[in-house]
Every structure is written in C-alpha cells, then in structure tokens.
C-alpha cells in the first residue's frame, strides 16, 4: 500500500473517531439534559403542595402523612420482589451458564429472555385473576398458624390481592432482567480462573464460589439494582393486583399501595392541588430511584477491586 493510501486510511480513521466521540458526548449530554429537565418539571409542579394548607392535602394532615404510607408500600413491594427474584435469578443463570447441557441451555435462555417482553398489564391480569385466588388459601393458613408474626397477622384477604401477591408478581417481572444480566456476567468469567480452580481439585460448586461469583459480584449487584428500579417504578401490574387502602404491617391483609400505582389510578381525574400531589409523589419516587442507583454505584465501585477479576 502506498504512502498516500496509508495517509488517506489514517485520516479516515481519525475522522471516524472524532465523529464517534462527538456522537457519544452528545448522547451523554442529552441524557443528562433530559434527566435535569424531568427533575425541574417535577419540582416546579410539586411546589404548590409544599406551600399548601395541610388540611387541603388528601387525608387532611399534610403531604408527609399522605405520602409516607405509599412510600413504605413501594419499598415493601420492591424488597419482596428483590428478595425472591435475586437468588432465583442467580441460580437460574448459574444453571444455564455452568450446569445445563449446551443444547438445552440456549433454548432455556431464550425462554427466560422472552419473559421480559411480556407487557406488565398481562402480568397484572395474571396476578389478579390466577395467582391471587390461589394464594388466598395459603394466606388463610398463614393467618391461622403464623398470625403471631406481624407480617402474617390476620384477618387474611379473601381475594388474595395483598402486598405479598404484588411482590411475587413483581419478582416474576424482574426475574428475566436479573437472570439475563447475571448469565452474561458468569459467561465472561476468565476460563483460566475456572480451570485453575478445577486443577487444584475443586468441585464445580467450589469453582463457582471461588472463581465465578467473586468475579461477577459487581455485575450481580448491577443486575439486582436494575431489577429494583423496575420494581420501584412498576405501575399497571401493581395497580391491578393491589386493592388499595391504608398502611398495614401484615403482608396478607388487604391494603397498602405504591407510589406508581397511586399515580396511575388517580392521575386521569386529578386537577389543581390533587394533580400537584401526584406529581410531588412522582418526585419522591424519582428521588428514591436516584438514591438507590447512587448507592448501587457506590457499592460496585467499593468492591470492584476485590471482584477477583484483577
């Protein structure tokens, strides 16, 4: 290749790098701009609530009294989903990546990925019409035999539309996210690490605990946080499953609500101060989600150097 051809090739490569760098910078700035615009909009629209007479807020005792129960309900539903989906998702991901035969693992992985494509309203309809009636019998048994535990205190809901049901539905919804991301991280584990562990006489499970899980720890945390973000913001599935009502410590009683479901159910008819209340509730959810992601990034950065990937 001639010198002129090399120069032309190098110049084209540099131009491509500059274009790609500029496009990446523009995309990053656009994301930050959109995020900032959303935050400004929520703050401006929510300001009337913070200056209003507490008697004019829903419940008549101020915004904090109104928002506190649904914040707790949001956190409880997301926590239940995460507690169920995270270990199950990690287990399924490990099975696909390290235990299942190749001819079975790939189709099984596709099925898990397809679960993420199901609309949330379908999950909500399934939880409302199929899961909740089936769980009502189990809730009655829990209330009779384990009612001394506050979270299983009766009377149990006869419809099964409780916070525990909502948490289970959310767990099914976030399971594909956690499973897919964890599986990809497990497959990226350096083969030398795995082979070294096996060469030292470790069993397959010991190899996973020594080589795979330490390497994948930041990725697992990221997957769990993405699932948590989906659970925190889920609307229709929770709105269909929960029956609404006041805050209760029992997970098998009717009641409780989440911020997203509260907004979805009341926004179409809201106006004036009520509309500002719902937007202020959205601002609270925005802050919660942002805080969760910041904490997750801090945890990942703190443990990254101990991931076993170095």
C-alpha positions as CSV (number, residue, x, y, z in Angstrom):
1,X,0.0,0.0,0.0
2,X,1.4,3.4,-0.9
3,X,2.2,6.2,1.5
4,X,-0.7,8.3,0.2
5,X,-3.1,5.4,0.7
6,X,-1.9,5.0,4.3
7,X,-2.4,8.6,4.9
8,X,-5.9,8.6,3.5
9,X,-6.8,5.5,5.6
10,X,-5.4,7.1,8.7
11,X,-7.2,10.3,8.1
12,X,-10.5,8.5,7.6
13,X,-9.9,6.6,10.8
14,X,-9.3,9.8,12.8
15,X,-12.4,11.4,11.3
16,X,-14.4,8.4,12.3
17,X,-13.0,8.5,15.8
18,X,-13.9,12.2,16.1
19,X,-17.4,11.6,14.8
20,X,-18.0,8.7,17.2
21,X,-16.5,10.7,20.1
22,X,-18.7,13.7,19.4
23,X,-21.8,11.5,19.0
24,X,-21.1,9.7,22.3
25,X,-20.6,13.1,24.1
26,X,-23.8,14.4,22.6
27,X,-25.7,11.3,23.7
28,X,-24.4,11.6,27.2
29,X,-25.2,15.3,27.4
30,X,-28.7,14.6,26.0
31,X,-29.4,12.1,28.7
32,X,-28.2,14.5,31.4
33,X,-30.3,17.2,29.9
34,X,-33.4,15.1,29.8
35,X,-32.9,13.9,33.4
36,X,-32.4,17.5,34.5
37,X,-35.5,18.7,32.7
38,X,-37.6,16.0,34.3
39,X,-36.3,16.9,37.8
40,X,-37.0,20.6,37.2
41,X,-40.5,19.9,35.9
42,X,-41.3,17.7,38.9
43,X,-40.0,20.3,41.3
44,X,-41.9,23.2,39.7
45,X,-45.2,21.3,39.5
46,X,-44.9,20.0,43.1
47,X,-44.1,23.3,44.7
48,X,-47.8,24.2,45.4
49,X,-48.1,21.1,47.6
50,X,-45.3,22.1,49.9
51,X,-46.9,25.6,50.5
52,X,-50.5,24.5,50.8
53,X,-52.6,24.2,53.9
54,X,-52.2,20.7,55.3
55,X,-56.0,20.4,55.6
56,X,-56.2,20.7,51.8
57,X,-54.0,17.7,51.2
58,X,-55.5,14.3,50.7
59,X,-56.1,12.9,54.2
60,X,-56.2,16.4,55.8
61,X,-52.9,16.0,57.7
62,X,-50.3,17.3,55.2
63,X,-48.2,15.9,52.4
64,X,-45.9,13.8,54.6
65,X,-48.8,12.0,56.2
66,X,-50.2,11.3,52.7
67,X,-47.0,10.2,51.1
68,X,-45.5,8.1,53.9
69,X,-47.8,5.0,53.7
70,X,-47.4,4.7,49.9
71,X,-43.6,5.2,50.1
72,X,-43.5,2.3,52.6
73,X,-45.7,0.3,50.4
74,X,-43.4,0.9,47.4
75,X,-40.3,-0.1,49.4
76,X,-42.0,-3.2,50.7
77,X,-43.2,-4.4,47.3
78,X,-39.8,-3.8,45.7
79,X,-38.0,-5.5,48.6
80,X,-40.2,-8.6,48.4
81,X,-39.6,-8.8,44.6
82,X,-35.8,-8.4,45.1
83,X,-35.6,-11.0,47.9
84,X,-37.4,-13.5,45.7
85,X,-36.0,-12.8,42.3
86,X,-32.3,-12.2,43.1
87,X,-31.4,-15.7,44.5
88,X,-33.7,-17.4,42.0
89,X,-32.3,-15.4,39.1
90,X,-28.7,-16.1,40.1
91,X,-29.5,-19.8,40.5
92,X,-31.1,-19.9,37.0
93,X,-28.2,-18.0,35.5
94,X,-25.7,-20.4,37.0
95,X,-27.7,-23.4,35.8
96,X,-27.8,-22.0,32.2
97,X,-24.1,-21.0,32.2
98,X,-22.4,-23.8,34.1
99,X,-24.7,-26.8,34.5
100,X,-27.2,-27.2,31.7
101,X,-26.1,-29.1,28.5
102,X,-25.5,-26.6,25.7
103,X,-28.4,-27.9,23.5
104,X,-30.7,-27.3,26.5
105,X,-29.2,-24.1,27.9
106,X,-29.6,-21.9,24.8
107,X,-33.4,-22.5,24.3
108,X,-33.9,-22.2,28.0
109,X,-32.1,-18.8,27.9
110,X,-34.3,-17.7,25.1
111,X,-37.4,-18.6,27.1
112,X,-36.1,-16.5,30.1
113,X,-35.4,-13.6,27.8
114,X,-38.9,-13.8,26.4
115,X,-40.4,-13.2,29.8
116,X,-39.1,-9.7,29.7
117,X,-41.1,-9.0,26.5
118,X,-44.5,-9.7,28.2
119,X,-46.4,-6.5,28.9
120,X,-46.8,-5.5,32.5
121,X,-50.6,-5.4,32.2
122,X,-50.5,-9.1,31.3
123,X,-48.6,-9.9,34.5
124,X,-51.1,-7.8,36.4
125,X,-54.1,-9.6,34.9
126,X,-52.4,-13.0,35.7
127,X,-51.7,-11.9,39.2
128,X,-55.3,-10.6,39.7
129,X,-57.2,-13.5,38.1
130,X,-55.0,-16.5,38.6
131,X,-52.4,-16.0,41.3
132,X,-54.3,-14.0,43.9
133,X,-57.2,-16.5,44.2
134,X,-54.8,-19.4,44.6
135,X,-52.7,-17.6,47.3
136,X,-55.8,-16.7,49.3
137,X,-56.0,-20.2,50.7
138,X,-52.3,-20.1,51.7
139,X,-52.9,-16.7,53.3
140,X,-55.7,-18.1,55.4
141,X,-53.4,-20.9,56.6
142,X,-50.7,-18.4,57.4
143,X,-53.1,-16.2,59.4
144,X,-54.4,-19.2,61.4
145,X,-51.0,-20.8,62.1
146,X,-48.5,-18.0,62.0
147,X,-50.6,-15.0,62.8
148,X,-48.4,-14.2,65.8
149,X,-45.8,-12.9,63.3
150,X,-46.8,-9.3,62.4
151,X,-46.3,-9.7,58.7
152,X,-48.7,-12.7,58.7
153,X,-51.3,-11.2,61.1
154,X,-54.9,-11.8,60.1
155,X,-57.6,-11.5,59.0
156,X,-56.2,-12.7,55.7
157,X,-57.6,-11.2,52.5
158,X,-60.2,-13.4,50.9
159,X,-59.4,-12.1,47.5
160,X,-55.6,-12.6,47.7
161,X,-55.0,-9.1,46.5
162,X,-52.3,-8.2,49.0
163,X,-48.8,-6.7,49.2
164,X,-47.2,-10.2,49.2
165,X,-49.1,-11.1,46.0
166,X,-47.9,-7.8,44.4
167,X,-44.3,-8.6,45.4
168,X,-44.5,-12.1,43.9
169,X,-45.8,-10.6,40.6
170,X,-43.0,-8.1,40.6
171,X,-40.5,-10.8,41.3
172,X,-41.7,-12.7,38.2
173,X,-41.4,-9.5,36.2
174,X,-37.8,-8.6,37.3
175,X,-36.6,-12.2,37.2
176,X,-35.6,-12.1,33.4
177,X,-33.6,-8.9,33.9
178,X,-31.5,-10.3,36.8
179,X,-31.2,-13.7,35.1
180,X,-30.1,-12.4,31.7
181,X,-27.5,-10.0,33.1
182,X,-26.1,-12.4,35.6
183,X,-25.8,-15.1,32.9
184,X,-23.8,-12.8,30.7
185,X,-21.5,-11.9,33.6
186,X,-21.0,-15.5,34.5
187,X,-20.1,-16.4,30.9
188,X,-17.4,-13.6,30.9
189,X,-15.5,-15.2,33.8
190,X,-11.9,-15.9,32.6
191,X,-11.6,-19.5,31.7
192,X,-8.1,-19.6,33.2
193,X,-9.6,-18.8,36.7
194,X,-12.1,-21.7,36.4
195,X,-9.6,-24.1,35.0
196,X,-7.1,-23.2,37.8
197,X,-9.7,-23.9,40.4
198,X,-10.6,-27.2,38.9
199,X,-7.0,-28.2,38.5
200,X,-6.5,-27.6,42.3
201,X,-9.1,-30.3,42.9
202,X,-12.1,-28.0,43.5
203,X,-15.6,-29.4,42.7
204,X,-17.7,-27.5,40.2
205,X,-19.6,-25.7,43.0
206,X,-16.4,-24.8,44.8
207,X,-15.0,-23.5,41.5
208,X,-18.1,-21.3,41.2
209,X,-17.8,-19.9,44.7
210,X,-14.0,-19.3,44.3
211,X,-13.8,-18.0,40.7
212,X,-17.2,-17.2,39.2
213,X,-19.1,-15.4,42.0
214,X,-16.3,-13.1,43.1
215,X,-15.6,-12.1,39.5
216,X,-19.4,-11.5,38.9
217,X,-20.1,-9.6,42.2
218,X,-20.3,-6.1,40.7
219,X,-22.4,-7.4,37.8
220,X,-24.8,-9.2,40.1
221,X,-25.2,-6.0,42.1
222,X,-25.9,-4.1,38.9
223,X,-28.5,-6.6,37.8
224,X,-30.2,-6.6,41.1
225,X,-30.3,-2.8,41.1
226,X,-31.8,-2.7,37.6
227,X,-34.4,-5.2,38.8
228,X,-35.1,-3.0,41.8
229,X,-35.5,0.0,39.6
230,X,-38.1,-1.9,37.5
231,X,-39.9,-3.0,40.7
232,X,-40.0,0.5,42.1
233,X,-41.5,2.1,39.0
234,X,-43.9,-0.6,38.0
235,X,-47.4,0.7,37.6
236,X,-50.1,-1.4,36.0
237,X,-49.3,-4.8,37.4
238,X,-49.3,-3.4,41.0
239,X,-52.4,-1.3,40.3
240,X,-54.3,-4.4,39.1
241,X,-53.2,-6.6,42.0
242,X,-53.5,-4.4,45.0
243,X,-56.9,-3.4,46.3
244,X,-55.7,-0.2,47.9
245,X,-56.3,1.0,51.5
246,X,-54.3,2.2,54.4
247,X,-50.8,1.1,55.5
248,X,-50.7,-2.3,57.3
249,X,-47.7,-4.3,58.6
250,X,-49.3,-7.5,57.5
251,X,-48.4,-8.7,54.0
252,X,-51.6,-10.9,53.7
253,X,-54.2,-8.3,54.6
254,X,-55.9,-6.1,52.1
255,X,-54.4,-2.6,51.9
256,X,-51.2,-0.8,51.1
257,X,-50.4,0.9,47.9
258,X,-47.3,2.0,45.9
259,X,-46.4,5.4,44.5
260,X,-46.6,4.3,40.9
261,X,-49.9,2.6,41.3
262,X,-51.3,5.6,43.2
263,X,-50.4,8.0,40.4
264,X,-51.7,5.7,37.6
265,X,-55.1,5.2,39.3
266,X,-55.7,8.8,40.2
267,X,-53.9,10.9,37.5
268,X,-56.6,10.9,34.8
269,X,-59.2,12.6,37.1
270,X,-56.8,14.8,39.0
271,X,-56.7,18.6,38.7
272,X,-55.5,21.5,40.8
273,X,-53.8,20.7,44.0
274,X,-54.6,17.0,43.7
275,X,-52.6,16.9,40.4
276,X,-49.7,18.6,42.2
277,X,-49.9,16.0,45.0
278,X,-49.5,13.2,42.4
279,X,-46.6,15.0,40.7
280,X,-45.0,15.5,44.1
281,X,-45.4,11.8,44.7
282,X,-43.6,11.2,41.4
283,X,-40.8,13.5,42.6
284,X,-40.4,11.4,45.7
285,X,-40.2,8.2,43.6
286,X,-37.7,10.0,41.4
287,X,-35.5,10.8,44.4
288,X,-35.8,7.2,45.8
289,X,-34.8,5.7,42.4
290,X,-31.9,8.1,42.1
291,X,-30.7,7.4,45.6
292,X,-30.9,3.6,45.0
293,X,-28.8,3.9,41.8
294,X,-26.2,6.1,43.5
295,X,-25.9,3.7,46.4
296,X,-25.6,0.8,43.9
297,X,-22.8,2.6,42.1
298,X,-21.0,3.3,45.3
299,X,-21.2,-0.4,46.3
300,X,-19.9,-1.5,42.9
301,X,-17.0,0.9,42.9
302,X,-16.1,-0.1,46.5
303,X,-16.0,-3.8,45.8
304,X,-14.8,-3.8,42.2
305,X,-11.1,-4.1,43.1
306,X,-12.0,-7.3,45.2
307,X,-14.1,-8.8,42.4
308,X,-11.4,-11.4,41.5
309,X,-11.1,-10.0,38.0
310,X,-7.7,-8.4,38.6
